[in-house]
Amino acid sequence: MKNDRSYEAVMAKRGEIMKKAVGIDYEEFSQGKVAFDYEGMMRKTGYSLEEVQNIQHSVGVGNTPLLELKNLTALARKFAPEGKGARIFIKDEASNPSGSYKARRASTSVYHAKKNGFKGVIAATSGNYGAAVASQAAIHGLDTIVIQECYDSRGVGQPEIIEKARKCEAYGAEVVQLTVGPELFYTFLTTLEDTGYFNASLYTPFGIAGVETLGYEISMNFRERFGKDPDAVICTNAGGGNLTGTARGLIKAGAEHTRIIGASVDLSGLHMASDNDFNRKSFTTGHTGFGMPYATWPDRTDVPRSAARPLRYMDEYVLVSQGEVFYMTEALAQIEGLERGPAGNTSLAAAFSLAQEMGKDETIVVQESEYTGAGKHLQPQLSFAKDNGIHVFFGDPSKEIPGQNIILPENPSMIKARKVDLMKMKKSYIKNAVQKNEVQRLNEQEMNFLQDDAKLTREALTEFLDELKVEYGGA
């Protein structure tokens, strides 16, 4: 019988396609409509932290430098109250083979694909992760297909995304470039089915396990140099895997008192699936268009159950503007002599602000950096913004309106991270969990799961459920 390639038919069998392409039966971990065995799913990788470290070290991934940003710390202290101004550090992940921390995510997935006899790997991503997968696949002799949401309906692509495509191709990957919209997931599924390749998804346990080494390394680096763990680690947050993996690694190191902070670029008002909005933003990742919806409903990903669940680990969530990140990117280059890509400096902009609220004897770590070059540099991105009608000027970045302007701060004192109401996000997650799964009553197992998944007290959870008029209790 002829294979039905209609959108509806392909979507209907996405679970079957994913099971074959990932090698995980997600139903094995199901505990009803709402809950699932998260830690059991994470153990499904079959690799211990030490084994993942060995996999990464064999291909030159990890063991990246921990750099103290003394000049930026000194600058932050100029604007901090007396006795404030934490020491700022950065884990320089740009030294990984593909130029970003995502080499860690890719290393585990590609190794597993090779071990299990897959001839190639596929990733749906706009950029750094695709380059990381292609880099690792080149080492292991596997084919790579990167499916990339690149253009608007006019055929215009952002310079950052086009640069990432070039990097993927440099490693030998075939890059399939698509316009913004639902065709991405459809094309991803049909390509997986046609090729029989491994789904090197960002959201499998393999990918998250690869990032755990980053958190673990940060703790070990600090203990070796200072005899203690860092006070805070700040992670750029998009789909949630960066923060989730880093936090899990810190926990495995025993860094129980290190505060985990998420940071995103504020793109409020822009819709990520909108053809009109696609080229009116200057950040393709690490922004609220991913950070908010993926935190409040993690299972919107390309696998049935996402292993990236940031609300489980996040102690605080802050936002910075596009202008603030571009400014800090330039400051990092001119004050510290480190030219790194703007997206990776989202957390740095937030750390510069947050350090001014912390004591001088405290430490804050920006847990990743990324490579820069060509379209990933801030100048082509700002030029592209101007070409698309975005007004770029110096002023007060708190007045920035995404899609209309980019306001570079007139001086560093104006860089201020804005705190997100985390309880409001957790309430949205609970609402999504019960409404999307169409449940009217939760049993004790489901209650325990939601409490862990949103990092809530039982009192807060029951208060949310009462507001939603959802019953609970019983077996």
N, C-alpha and C positions, 0 to 999 in steps of 0.2 A: 504494500500500500504506500502511496506517495506520502512523503513526510510533509505534514502541514506546517508551513512556515509563517502563518499569519501571526500577528502580534499576540492575539488572544491565546492561540495554541501554544506558542513558545512560553508565554508567561505561566500558563497552566502547568507546565512540566518543569518549571525552574527548580523545584526541590529535587527532582530526579537528576537534572543536569548537574546541579551543585554537589550532590552526594557523590556522583561519579568523579567530578573534577577536583574535589577536595579530599575525598576518602574518609569523610566523617559522616556518620549517620546521626544527625542532630536529634532525631526522635529518641535515641538512646538515653538522652539526658533530660527529656521532657518530664515535668512534674505537674501536668495539668496545663490549662490554657495560659496561665500567667508565669508560673515558676519553672525553673530548670536548674539542673545541678551545674552551677558555674565552675566550681573548682574541679569537678569531675571532667568537664569539658576541657579545661585548661590542661589537665594531666594527660589528655588524649594525645598530646604531641609525642609523648613517649620519651622526651628529652629532659634531663635534669638541667639545672642552671649551669652546672659544671660542663655538661656535654655541649650545651649551646655555646658557652665560652670557647670550648675547644674547636667547635665548628667555625666560629667566627675568626679565631686566631689563625686557623689554617688558611684563610683567604684574606688576611690583612685587615679584617674588620675589628673595630674596638680598640681598647687601650689608647684612647685619644687623650690629648693633653688637657689638663685642668689649668686654666690661665687666670691669674688674678688681674683684674682690670683696675690697676692702681690709679691711673689718671682719671678715669670716669668716677671712681669712688671719691677721689679728692674733689671733683666737680660737684658731685651730689652733696657732699658735706658743706659746700659753700652755701647751699640753699636750705640745709636741714637745721632744725632747732638745736640748741646746745646739747651736746652729748649724743646726738643722733647721727646716723650715716653709716649703715652697715657696709662691710667690705663686699664688693661685687666680684663674682667669679663667673667664668664661662667655660663650659665643656666644649672644646672645639671639635665638633663632629664633622666639620668640613674636611678634616684629614682622613676620613674614610675613603675607600676606593672611588665611590661614585659622588662624593662631595657632600653627603648629608647623613644624618642619623638613620635614615631609612635603609641604608646598607645593612643595618642590624636586622630589620624586619625581613628584608629580602633574603639574607643569608640562610636563615632557618628554613624558609619556605622552599627556596631553590634546592638546598641540600636534600630536603625531604622528597622533593619531586624527583631528583636524580636517583636517590636511594630506592624509590618505589617504581622505577622504570619508565617514568614519563619522558617523552621525547622533547617536550617543550613546555613553556610556562606562558600564562597570559595574565596581564594586569590591566585593570581599568583605572586610569589615573591621569591627572593633567600633567604630572611632571616628575618631581624628585623620586618618587617611588618607582616609576617606570624606569628611570635611569638606573636605580639601584638593582632592580630585578634584571635588567639587561646586562648590567655589569657582572652580577653573580652568575647569571646563565652563561655568559661568555667564558667564565672561569671553568664552569662544569661541562661545557660543550653542549648546552641545550639551546634550542630555538626560543625566541622571545617574540611575542606579539603584544604591543602596547596599544590599548584602545583609549583614545584621548578626546575629550570634549574640548574643542579648540576654537571653533568659529561661531560667529552669529550668522543670521540668515543672509547677510551681505557678503559672506565669505571672508570677513575680517577677523583675524586672530590676534590675541594679545601677545606682545613681544616676549613676555615671560614664558608663556606656554609654548610658543614656537621655538624658543631657545631650548626648552626641555626636550622637545621632540628631536631637535638636532643632536642633543646629548644621547638620547636613547638610540638613535640611528648610528651614532659613532661607535656604540658598543655592539652593533650588528642587529639591533631589533627592527622588526617591521612595525611601523607606526600607522595605525588607522585613525585618521583625523575626522571627527564628526562635528556637526553643529550642536548647539545646546538644546537639550530636550530629552524625551524618553527613548530616542533611538540608541542612546549609549548602552543602557542595560540590555535592550533587545539584541543589539549587535554583539555585545559581550557574551550573552547566552548562546546565540547561534554559532559564534566562533568557537566557544568551548565544545559545543556539541559536534561541530564539523571536524575539529582537529583532535579531540581527545586529550588536549593538553591539560596541565595542572592549573588550577585557579590559585594563583599566588595573591590571593586577596589580602588587603590591608587588615581585614577584620577576623581572620582565623586565629586560633590559638597559636599557630606557628609564628605568625607575625608579631603578636604581642609578646610571646616568650623571647623573641629576638631583642626586644627593647628592654626586657628586664635586666640584661647585662649592663645597660647604661645607668640605671638607678643604682645597681650594685656597685659599679665602678666609682660613682660619685662618692658613695659612702666610704669605700676603701681608700680612695684618694685623700679624702679629708682626714680619716683616722691616721693614715700614714704621716701626713704633714702636720696635723694639728691635734691629734689625739682625741678627736670628737667628730660627731656628724654635723653637717651644715644645719643652720637654724631653719632655712627655707629653701625650697627648690621650686623654680617657676618654669612651667612648661607651656609652650605655645599650643593652643587647643583648637583642633578642627574636628576630625572624626572621633577623637578621644583616645586613639591608640597610643599616642605619644605619652600622654599623661598617665594612662592606665599602666603601660609597661614600665615606665620609670618609677611610678609609685610602688608597683609590685616588687621591683628590684630593690628599692630602698627598704621595704618591709622584710624581704628575704635577708637583707644585710643586718636587720635588727635596728634600723634607724627609726624607732617608734615615735620620736618626738620631733622629727623634721616636718615642717609644715609644707603641704603640697598646694601650690597655687597654679591655677590655670589662667592663661592670658589669651585674648583674641583681639583682632582688629575690629573696631565697631563699624559694621556696614549696615546698620539699621535702616530699614526702608527699601533695601535692594533685595530682589528675589533672585536666588541663584539659578532657577530654571527659566528665568525670563530672557527672551531674546533681546529685549530692549535694554535690560540692566546688565547683560553679560559683559559688555565692554565699557561700562560706566563705573567699574570698580578697578582698583589698582592692586588688589591682592587676590590671588587665585586660591589661597588656602590660608589656614590660621585665622579665619575671620568668623564673625557671628553667624553668617549664612550657613556654615557647617557646625560651628561650635555649639550653638543653641539647640537646633533641632536634633542633632545627633546625641547630645547629652540627655535631652528630654524624651527621646525615643530611639535608643541605640540600635534596635533591630530593623531599621530602615535600610540596612546595608545590603551588600551583594551575597550575603550568606544568611541562612535562617536565624541564627543566633550570633550576634556580634560578641567577640571577645573584648572589644573596647567598650568599657563601661565607666566613664570618668566620674560619675556621681558617687560611685563606690569609694573613691579615694580623695576627691577634691575637698580641701579645707576652705578654699577661697577662690573666687573667680573675678578677674578684673578685665576691663576693656581699655584699649588705647586707640587713638585715631591714626589714620593713614599718614597724616602729616607728621605726627610724633615719631612714627616708626622710620619714615624716610630721614628725618632729622637725626635720629639716633644712629642710623646706618652711616651717615656722613661723619658723625662724631666718632664712632668706633674706628673709622678709617683714619681720620685726621688727628685723633688724640691718642689712640692705642696702636695705630699702624696695622690694623686688621680690617681688610676689605672683605666683607661677608654679605651674602644676599639679604635683601630687606625682609623677606618673609621670616627668616630665622631670627631677625632682630625684634620681632614683636615682643617676646619675653624680655629682651634687653631694655626696651623702652619702659615696660612696666616695672622692671627691677630697679631702674634708675629712680623712679618715683617712690616705690615701696621702700627702698633702702633708706630714704630720708625719714621714714617713720620708725625705723628700727635702731637699736642701740649701736654705738660704734664697735662694741665688742661682739656683735652678731655678724653672721654671714648669710648671703643670699646667692644662690647658684642659678645662672641661666643655663639650662641643661642641654642646649644644642645650638649649633650654628650651621650655616649651609654655604655652599660655594656660590660665587657670583660670577658674572661674565655675560657679555652680549646683552640679550634681552632681559636678563635677570638683574641687571644693574639699575639703580634708581633713576638714572638720567633718561634712558629710553622709556621707562615706565611713566615718568612725569611728562615726557614729550607726547606719549600716546594718549595720556589723560587730556592734555591740552587739545590734541587733534580731535578728541571726542567731546569737546565742549565743556570740559571740566576746568573751572577757574582755579589756578594754582597761585598762591600768594602767601606772604608772611603775615601772621596775626595771632589770634587767640585760637588754638586748636580745639578748645571746647566748643567753639561755634561751628565746627566743621559739619557739613551736611553731605553724607555719602551720596554720590551720583551727581552732585552739583559743584562741589569744590574740594580742594585739598589745601588745608591751612597748615603751613610749616610754622612752628613756634618762633616768636620773635626772639626769645632767649630760653635757655634750658630750664629756667625756673617754672615755665609754663607747662612742662610735661607732667601731667597728673593722671595716674591710673584711676579709673572710675570703678568702684566696687559694684558687682552684680548682686541682686537679691537671690542668694542661693536657695533659700527656702521656697521662693516662688518657683524656681526651676524644678525643685524636687516635687512640688505639688503638681506641676505640669506633667512630670514623668509619671506620677501615680495615676493621674487622670488618663493619660495615654494608655497606661498598662491595663486599666480596667475597661476603658471604653473601646479600645481597638480590639481587645480580646472578648468583648461583649459578655462580661461577667457581672452578676448582680450580688454575688456572695463570695467571699474569700475564706479558704480554710487556713488552719494554723501554718501549714507548710508554705502556702502562698504569702501569708503575712510575714513570715520569717525572711522569705526571699526578697520581698519588696523593702523590708526594713534594711537589709544588707545592701541591696542594689542602689538605694537612694541615700544610704548612710544616715538613717533617721532613728530617733528614739521611738519606742512603741507608742508613747503618748502622742508624738507629732503625727505618726502614721494614722492612728485612729482618728485624730482630729481631722485630717485631710479626708479620710474615708467617710466620716460623718457628714462633712460638707458636700461630698459627692453622692450622699445617700446610698452608699454601698455597705451591705451587711458583711459581717465577718465573725469568725469564731467557729469552733467545731472541727471535726476531722476532715 
